[in-house]
Amino acid sequence: MDVARLVELNAAYARTIDTEQFEQWPGLFTEPCLYKVTTAENVAKGYEAGIIYADSRAMLQDRVSALRKANIYEQQRYRHIVGLPVVLGQEGDAAVTETPFLIVRIMRDGTMALFATGCYRDKVAADGAGTLRFAERIVVCDGARFDTLVAIPL
């Protein structure tokens, strides 16, 4: 797997969220896919449940719809700082990768705070046109406490 293409995919992912283009976010995933937000503690204990769980693009689209129309939360946005991906191996047609991240949350009044750190554990596959997409993205957060609703994808 070409690391430069993985960097581009991660940059597109972060930019899509940071610029609030949430409707484009599901398009970064294959169909079917898995998106889960969990904690390092849950992973260490072998717990499968996540804070957020979606196993199809339709579920990701529902999440965006809820974000836009149903969830009530204080207006905020994120800024991702994404490290370099490491290719850990291959699983079928997908590269198994891990990428560190740091997310700063910016509130409506301009207040900024470190919101989450951790790593993305991914399976990345090329579609028929050769475009890389996430077949699986497990967001493993270092901490287990969130002081607000995790409405926006991490």
N, C-alpha and C positions, 0 to 999 in steps of 0.2 A: 504494500500500500504506500502510495506517494504521500509523505508527510506534508509537503506543501499543499496538497489538495485537502488534507485533513485540517490544516490551519485555516484554509479558505472556508471550509464548511463551518468550523467553529466560529470564525469571524462573522459569517453570514447569520448564524444562529444568534449570537450576541447582539448584532446590529438590529436584527428583526425585533427582538424584545426591547432593546434600549431605545429604539425609535418608535416604539408602540405600534408597529405594523403586525399586530397579533394575528390578523387573518392570514398572513403568509407563513406563520409558524408551523402549522400542520404540514405544509408542503415540503418541509425539510425532512420529513419522515417517510418511510416506506409504508406500504399497506400489505399485510398488517404490520404493526409496530408495537413497541412497549415504551412507555414513558412513566417513570416512577421517581418520586422525590422521597428520600428516606434519610436516615442518619447513620453515621459511622457505628454508633452503638448498636443499632438494629442489625446492621450487616455483620458485625462481630458476633452477635448472638444468634445469627441465622434466621432472624425474623423476616418474613417475606412482605408483610404489610408495609405500606408507604403512606406518607402524608397526602400524596397525590398519586393516583394510579389511572392510567389509560392504556388500553391495548388495541386501539385502532385510530386511524385518522379521524373518524367520525367522533370518537370520544374527545380528541384534541379540539376539534371544531366546536363541540358542545362546550368545552371548557372556555374557549374564546367567546362564544355567545353568552355564557354566564358572566364572564368578566365584563363584557360590554353592556349587558342588559339587566342582570339579576343581582350580582354581588354588590353589596354595599360596603365600601371601605374608603378610608381617607385617600384622597388623590395622591398618588406617588408614582415614581418611575425608578428604573434601575440603571446602573452603569456597571457593565461586566468588565472585569479584567481577566482575560483567559490566558493561561500558560500554554506551553507547547505540548502537543499530544505525543504520547509514547505508544508505539504499536507493540502490544503484548503478545500477539499471535494471530492466528486465523481460525475461524470456526465456519466451516462450509465456505460460502461465498463472501462472508463478512470478515472484516478486520476487527479484532478486539483491541480497543484502545482505552487509554486513560488520560484525562486532561484536567489539570488543576484550575480552579476558578476562585474569584473573589467578587462579591457583588455588593455594591454600595447602593443604599436606598436613598433617594432624594424626595423629600416631602414637598407638598404644595408651597410651604413657606420658605423653601430653600434649605432647610435643615438636612444635613447629610449624616448618615451613620452606616457603619459596617453592618450589613444585613446577614450575609452568609458567606462561608468559605467551605471549600471541599473539593471534590473531584467528580468529573463526569466519567462514568464507566459505560463505554459505548460498544455497540456492534454497528459497524458502518459498511454499507453495501452499495454497489453501483447499480443504478436502474438500467433498463434496456438501452437508454441513450448514453450511458456512461456517467451520468450525474450521481455524485455521492449523496446518500441520504442515511439518516439514522434508522436502522432497523430496531435498535434498542438504545435508549438513553436512560441510565440510572443515575440520578443526581444524588450523590452521597454527601450530605452536609456534615461538617465536622461537629457542630453543636446540635443540641436537641431542642433548644428553646427558640421560639419565634414570638416576638412581642406583638404580632399582628397577624391577621389573616394572610395566608400565602395565596394571594389571588392571581398574581402575575407569574407566569412560568419562570422557573429558575434556569 
